[in-house]
């Protein structure tokens, strides 16, 4: 399901850390109704700051925002 929102990125091509951040956030957005999607997106957007890949943050934000909108949590 995540790959529908990644625009030409397959999960198997992503770094393991990036892929797992997306998976964990997607779980929270789709199945944890007690956590607002904005909180999930903000929390997971901040995680890559400890990783040298600064370009990952806008990518994560875009994917998670699209997922939240389609799931109806925004």
MOZI-V89250 format. One record per run of one state. SS is the DSSP state (a for helix, b for strand, c for the rest). FROM is the first residue (numbers start at 1). TO is the last residue. Records with the same first field share a line. If there is no record, write none. Layout:
BEGIN
SS=FROM-TO, FROM-TO
END
This chain:
BEGIN
c=1-1, 6-10, 14-15, 32-36, 51-55, 72-74
a=2-5, 11-13, 16-31, 37-50, 56-71
END
